[in-house]
Amino acid sequence: MAQNNTRKALGKGLEQLFSSEQLDFNSFEKTIVDSTPKNEVEMIPLDQIRSNPYQPRVHFDEDSLQELADSIKDHGVFEPIIVKKSIKGYELVAGERRTKASRIAGLDRIPAIIKDFNDEEMMEIALLENIQRENLSPIEEAQAYRKFMDRMALTQDEVAKKFKKSRSYITNLLGLLNLPVDVQNSVMSHSISMSHARALSKLSDDVQIRELATKIENGKLSVRELEGIVSGEEVPKKKPIKKVKQVTSVKNKLYEDAIRELVGTKVQVGSNKIVIHFDSEKDLDRIMDLLNIEVGD
């Protein structure tokens, strides 16, 4: 029943968008903006807006944000952001950069369109906006696809089709998550290119991967030279691993939705534990207040 209400709230255009095999963020945002009367665009307080709990982006380019903030100071926010109403405040659906830049510009409020979305739609929207518009780092994109696949129980083929990517693109991207975390961080900071990282991900020896990564960062190893090393018979390769889908049980999903509705942030239930995510110390205080938990100074 709740799903039907959500679909009704979204409207026919968005219902068709989410039910299609392929998704397009520009079509999604344009559909919402074009179908929303100007008198339904509200000016909401920036301090009541929290990030989409499924936002895959970790790093935002500070120079780019400052440029956008300067533009907003001079001309204002041209296009409203899209939010979802939560128990306390709003969850950001689309417009993360506009929101951050507006805070930098010193604004108190921002124009917004308020819509209702379920968890699956929130995850799809966050991933869509970033891979189709904001250029995630390869690691952030890989993590987002992996999370989406696990949560929605989708295969690589299904995800490739849904997001208009080739199967090999998804496979190569997910392979980056086999790299040591410190090497992943170098890829995220662009110290190591995607081409270098893809070659490194075919190796199984973490010590060797780190040694080669250091040479790459010092400019001493081209992609062609690295591929020559990786293709050598003496170099151990990663063996394909048949991964078992991690599917959240229906019961746990109901628990997640119920707790999330209470605390207004991302919740995970499984492996005999409950994980409640929060954006900041202030957000944690808000959650503790909702749960009626008092901690002495």
C-alpha positions in Angstrom: 0.0 0.0 0.0 2.8 2.4 0.9 4.5 1.7 -2.5 1.3 2.6 -4.3 1.0 5.8 -2.4 4.6 6.6 -3.3 4.0 6.0 -7.0 0.9 8.2 -6.8 2.9 10.9 -5.2 5.6 10.7 -7.9 3.2 11.1 -10.7 2.8 9.1 -14.0 6.0 10.5 -15.6 8.3 9.5 -12.8 6.6 6.1 -12.4 7.4 5.3 -16.0 11.0 6.6 -15.5 11.6 4.2 -12.5 9.9 1.2 -14.1 12.0 1.5 -17.3 15.0 -0.8 -17.9 17.3 2.3 -18.4 17.4 5.4 -16.3 18.5 8.9 -17.1 19.0 11.5 -14.4 18.5 14.5 -16.7 15.1 13.2 -17.7 14.3 12.5 -14.1 15.1 16.0 -12.9 13.6 17.7 -15.9 10.3 15.8 -15.4 10.1 16.9 -11.8 11.0 20.6 -12.4 8.8 20.9 -15.5 5.8 19.3 -13.8 6.0 21.3 -10.6 4.0 24.6 -10.5 6.2 27.6 -9.4 3.9 28.2 -6.4 4.8 24.7 -5.2 8.6 25.5 -5.1 9.3 26.3 -1.4 12.2 28.2 0.2 13.4 25.8 2.9 16.1 26.3 5.6 19.5 24.9 4.6 20.3 23.8 8.1 17.3 21.4 8.0 18.7 19.6 4.9 20.7 16.3 5.3 22.5 14.5 2.5 20.9 11.6 0.7 21.9 8.6 2.9 22.9 6.8 -0.3 25.1 9.6 -1.7 28.2 7.7 -3.0 30.4 10.8 -3.4 33.0 11.2 -0.6 35.1 14.1 -2.0 33.8 17.3 -3.6 36.1 19.6 -5.6 36.6 22.7 -3.4 37.5 25.0 -6.2 34.5 24.0 -8.2 32.2 24.5 -5.2 33.7 27.9 -4.6 33.0 28.9 -8.3 29.4 27.8 -7.9 29.1 29.6 -4.6 30.4 32.8 -6.2 27.8 32.4 -9.0 25.0 31.8 -6.5 26.0 35.0 -4.6 25.7 37.0 -7.8 22.7 35.3 -9.5 21.0 33.1 -6.9 20.1 29.4 -7.3 18.6 29.0 -10.8 17.2 25.5 -10.4 15.5 24.2 -7.3 16.9 21.2 -5.5 14.7 18.2 -4.8 14.2 16.9 -1.3 12.2 14.3 0.6 10.4 15.3 3.8 11.7 13.4 6.9 10.7 13.3 10.5 13.0 16.3 11.3 13.8 18.4 8.2 14.5 17.1 4.8 16.7 14.5 3.0 18.4 15.7 -0.2 17.3 13.8 -3.3 19.1 15.9 -6.0 21.3 19.0 -5.9 24.1 18.2 -3.5 26.5 20.6 -5.1 24.0 23.4 -5.2 23.2 22.8 -1.5 26.9 22.8 -0.4 27.7 25.9 -2.6 24.7 27.8 -1.2 26.0 27.2 2.4 29.4 28.5 1.3 27.6 31.5 -0.3 26.1 32.3 3.1 22.5 31.6 2.2 20.0 30.6 4.9 17.4 29.1 2.5 17.2 27.5 -0.9 14.4 26.8 -3.4 13.2 23.2 -3.2 10.7 20.8 -4.6 9.4 18.3 -2.1 8.6 14.8 -3.3 8.2 11.4 -1.8 10.6 8.5 -2.6 11.3 5.1 -1.2 14.8 3.7 -0.3 15.4 2.0 -3.7 14.5 5.2 -5.6 16.8 7.3 -3.3 19.7 5.0 -4.0 19.0 5.0 -7.8 18.7 8.8 -7.8 22.0 9.4 -5.9 23.9 7.0 -8.1 22.4 8.4 -11.3 23.2 12.0 -10.5 26.8 11.2 -9.8 27.6 8.8 -12.6 25.7 10.7 -15.3 26.5 14.3 -14.2 29.1 14.7 -11.4 32.0 12.4 -12.4 32.6 10.2 -9.4 36.1 8.9 -8.9 36.4 5.3 -10.1 36.5 3.9 -6.5 33.4 5.9 -5.5 31.6 4.7 -8.5 32.6 1.1 -8.0 31.5 1.3 -4.3 28.2 2.7 -5.4 27.5 0.0 -7.9 28.5 -2.7 -5.5 26.2 -1.3 -2.8 23.4 -1.0 -5.3 23.8 -4.5 -6.6 23.9 -6.0 -3.1 20.9 -4.0 -1.9 18.8 -4.7 -5.0 20.0 -8.2 -5.6 21.0 -7.4 -9.2 23.6 -9.0 -11.5 26.3 -7.2 -13.3 24.4 -7.6 -16.5 21.2 -6.1 -15.0 23.1 -3.1 -13.5 25.0 -2.5 -16.8 21.7 -2.4 -18.7 20.0 -0.2 -16.2 22.7 2.4 -16.1 23.6 2.2 -19.9 27.1 0.7 -19.3 28.8 -2.2 -20.9 29.2 -5.4 -18.9 33.0 -5.2 -19.1 32.9 -1.6 -17.8 31.0 -2.8 -14.7 33.3 -5.8 -14.2 36.5 -3.8 -14.5 35.2 -1.1 -12.2 34.2 -3.6 -9.5 37.6 -5.2 -9.8 39.1 -2.1 -8.3 37.6 -2.9 -5.0 40.0 -5.9 -4.7 42.9 -3.4 -4.5 44.4 -2.6 -1.0 42.6 0.3 0.6 45.6 2.6 0.5 45.9 2.0 -3.2 42.2 2.7 -3.6 42.7 6.0 -1.9 45.5 6.9 -4.4 43.1 6.1 -7.2 40.4 8.3 -5.5 42.9 11.2 -5.3 43.9 10.7 -8.9 47.5 9.8 -8.0 46.9 6.6 -9.9 44.9 6.6 -13.2 42.0 4.3 -13.9 44.1 2.5 -16.6 46.9 1.8 -14.1 44.4 0.7 -11.4 42.6 -1.7 -13.8 45.9 -3.4 -14.5 46.9 -3.5 -10.8 43.5 -5.1 -9.9 44.5 -8.2 -11.9 47.3 -9.0 -9.4 46.8 -11.0 -6.2 50.0 -10.0 -4.2 49.2 -6.9 -2.2 52.9 -6.3 -1.5 53.7 -6.3 -5.2 50.6 -4.1 -5.9 51.8 -1.5 -3.4 55.4 -1.6 -4.8 54.1 -1.0 -8.3 51.7 1.7 -7.1 54.6 3.6 -5.6 56.4 3.5 -8.9 53.3 4.7 -10.7 52.9 7.6 -8.3 56.6 8.5 -8.8 56.1 8.6 -12.6 58.4 5.6 -13.2 55.9 3.2 -14.7 53.7 3.8 -17.8 50.4 1.9 -18.4 52.1 -0.1 -21.2 55.0 -1.1 -18.9 52.7 -2.1 -16.1 50.5 -4.2 -18.5 53.7 -5.9 -19.6 54.6 -6.8 -16.0 51.0 -7.9 -15.3 50.9 -10.2 -18.3 54.2 -11.9 -17.3 53.7 -15.6 -16.4 55.7 -15.2 -13.2 53.2 -12.7 -11.8 50.4 -14.2 -9.8 46.9 -13.1 -11.1 43.7 -12.9 -9.2 41.5 -15.9 -9.7 37.9 -15.2 -10.6 35.7 -15.5 -7.5 32.1 -16.5 -7.7 30.4 -14.1 -5.4 27.3 -15.0 -3.6 24.6 -12.3 -3.6 24.0 -10.7 -0.2 20.3 -10.1 -0.1 18.7 -8.3 2.8 15.8 -10.5 4.2 12.3 -9.1 3.9 12.0 -9.0 7.7 15.3 -7.1 8.1 14.2 -4.7 5.3 11.0 -4.0 7.2 13.0 -3.3 10.4 15.4 -1.0 8.4 12.5 1.0 7.0 10.8 1.3 10.3 13.9 2.5 12.2 14.9 4.8 9.3 11.4 6.4 9.4 12.0 7.1 13.1 15.5 8.5 13.0 15.5 9.9 9.5 18.8 8.5 8.3 20.2 5.4 6.7 19.9 2.2 8.8 21.2 -1.3 8.2 20.0 -4.4 10.0 21.9 -7.7 9.7 24.6 -10.0 11.1 23.0 -9.6 14.6 23.5 -5.9 14.6 21.8 -2.6 13.8 23.9 0.2 12.2 22.5 3.8 12.2 24.4 6.3 10.1 24.7 10.0 10.9 26.2 13.0 9.1 27.7 15.0 12.0 27.9 15.3 15.8 24.8 17.5 15.6 22.9 14.8 13.7 24.0 12.2 16.2 22.6 14.4 19.0 19.3 14.6 17.1 19.1 10.8 16.8 19.9 10.3 20.5 17.2 12.8 21.3 14.7 10.8 19.1 15.7 7.6 20.9 15.3 9.2 24.3 18.9 8.4 25.2 20.7 10.7 27.6 24.5 10.6 28.0 26.1 12.4 31.0 28.8 15.0 30.3 
